[in-house]
Every structure is written in structure tokens, then in C-alpha cells.
Amino acid sequence: MSAEETNRASQVTRSRLWFGFTASAIAWAAVGIAGPLITWQACTHHEQLGGASAHPAMRALNIVITLVLLAVAVIAGVLSYKNWRDLSGGGRLYQSEAKTPQEFLAFIGIFISITLGFGILWFGLPLTILAFCLRTR
């Protein structure tokens, strides 16, 4: 490995590299777990009184959790991109070749963040528009 590649690799810490790679996947899984749990809790709170109706606090909680986890995915994507730029020497993304494992991890982190960020958006968006209990029935 050349001295230039070693110097660039030392600028990016392992924690930054792994956060950029895994944070979006963890956020996507958390939205996937939290969404149905919040929906279930929201729709069953008045079921004894005649019909399911969504609690407004649960809707707000769902929106906040979705936005926070979407922000985590965006931050992870931006961090992965910065890591990749530092490691690759500022090349073009569409002409990229991962020459080191660290550069490959940062490069894949970009695409994981993009795809799972859209997954978080598409999973959380209907719950902000549609009534919770219509979704469960």
C-alpha cells in the first residue's frame, strides 16, 4: 500500500466508517419494528369503548421517530460519502474503484444509506397521511 493511501486511511476512523455503513440499516430496522408497535398501541387504546380510533400522541410519536431515524440515515449517508471522498482521493463516484477494504465499506455505505433512507421514507409516509387504524384493518 502506498504512503498516500495509508495517510488517507488513517484520517478516517473505524467508528466513522462503521457508523456510515451500519446506521442506515439499524434505523431502517428500528422503523420497521417501531411502526407496527406504535400502530398497534394507537389502535387498541379505545377498542373497549366501541371502535378503534388513533390516539393523537401516538401519531406524533410515529412522525417523530420516523423523522429522527430518517435523519440518522441521511447523516450516515453524508458521512459515508465524506469517508469515501477522503479515502478515494476525491474521485468521481460513477468511476469509483474500491482499492482498499475501507474505501469499499464507505462506498457501499453510500448506497445502503440511499436505498434504506428511501425505505424509511416510504414506510413512514403513509402513516402520516392515512389513519392508523385503516392501515391495520
C-alpha positions in Angstrom: 0.0 0.0 0.0 1.4 3.4 -0.9 2.2 6.1 1.7 -0.6 8.3 0.3 -3.3 5.5 0.7 -2.1 4.8 4.3 -2.2 8.5 5.2 -5.8 8.8 3.8 -6.9 5.7 5.6 -5.6 7.0 8.9 -7.8 10.1 8.5 -11.0 8.1 8.6 -11.6 6.4 12.0 -13.1 2.9 12.2 -16.1 4.2 14.2 -16.9 6.8 11.5 -16.6 4.1 8.8 -18.8 1.6 10.6 -21.4 4.2 11.6 -21.7 5.2 7.9 -22.1 1.6 6.9 -24.5 0.3 9.6 -26.5 3.3 10.9 -29.0 3.3 8.0 -29.6 -0.4 8.3 -30.2 -0.1 12.0 -32.5 2.9 11.5 -34.5 1.0 8.8 -34.9 -2.0 11.1 -36.0 0.3 14.0 -38.6 2.0 11.9 -39.8 -1.5 10.8 -40.2 -2.6 14.4 -41.5 0.7 15.9 -44.1 1.4 13.2 -46.3 -1.7 13.8 -45.8 -1.4 17.5 -46.9 2.2 17.6 -49.8 1.5 15.2 -51.0 -1.5 17.3 -50.8 0.6 20.5 -52.6 3.5 18.9 -55.5 1.5 17.5 -56.2 -0.6 20.6 -56.4 2.1 23.2 -60.2 2.8 22.7 -61.3 -0.6 21.4 -63.3 -1.4 24.5 -65.4 1.7 24.0 -66.9 0.7 20.7 -64.3 1.3 17.9 -60.7 1.8 17.2 -59.5 5.3 16.9 -56.0 6.5 16.7 -54.5 8.4 19.7 -53.0 11.7 18.5 -49.9 11.3 20.7 -49.1 8.0 19.0 -49.4 9.7 15.6 -47.0 12.4 16.8 -44.6 9.8 18.3 -44.6 7.9 15.0 -43.8 11.0 13.0 -41.0 12.0 15.4 -39.5 8.5 15.3 -39.7 8.3 11.6 -38.1 11.8 11.1 -35.3 11.1 13.6 -34.4 7.8 12.1 -34.6 9.3 8.6 -32.2 12.0 9.8 -29.9 9.2 11.1 -29.9 7.6 7.7 -29.2 10.9 5.9 -26.3 11.7 8.3 -24.9 8.2 7.8 -25.1 8.7 4.0 -23.3 12.0 4.2 -20.7 10.6 6.5 -20.2 7.6 4.2 -19.8 10.0 1.2 -17.2 12.1 3.1 -15.4 9.0 4.2 -15.3 7.7 0.6 -14.1 11.1 -0.7 -11.3 11.1 1.9 -10.3 7.5 1.1 -10.5 7.7 -2.6 -8.7 11.0 -3.0 -11.7 12.9 -4.4 -12.5 10.8 -7.5 -15.8 10.6 -9.3 -18.5 8.4 -7.8 -19.5 6.8 -11.0 -15.9 5.9 -11.9 -15.1 4.6 -8.4 -12.9 1.5 -7.8 -12.6 0.4 -4.2 -8.9 -0.3 -3.8 -9.0 -0.9 0.0 -11.5 -2.5 2.2 -12.1 0.8 4.0 -12.9 2.5 0.7 -15.3 -0.3 -0.2 -17.1 -0.1 3.1 -17.5 3.7 2.7 -18.7 3.2 -0.9 -21.3 0.6 0.0 -22.4 2.7 2.9 -23.4 5.4 0.5 -25.8 3.1 -1.4 -27.1 1.4 1.8 -28.0 4.9 3.1 -29.7 5.9 -0.1 -31.8 2.8 -0.5 -32.7 2.3 3.1 -33.3 6.0 3.5 -36.0 5.8 0.8 -37.3 2.7 2.6 -37.7 4.7 5.8 -39.4 7.5 3.9 -41.8 5.1 2.1 -42.6 3.2 5.3 -43.3 6.3 7.4 -45.0 8.5 4.9 -48.3 6.6 4.7 -48.6 6.6 8.5 -48.5 10.4 8.4 -51.2 10.7 5.8 -53.6 7.7 6.4 -55.4 6.9 9.6 -53.5 4.4 11.7 -56.4 2.1 12.2 -57.3 2.0 8.5 -53.8 0.6 7.9 -54.2 -2.3 10.3 -57.6 -3.4 9.1 
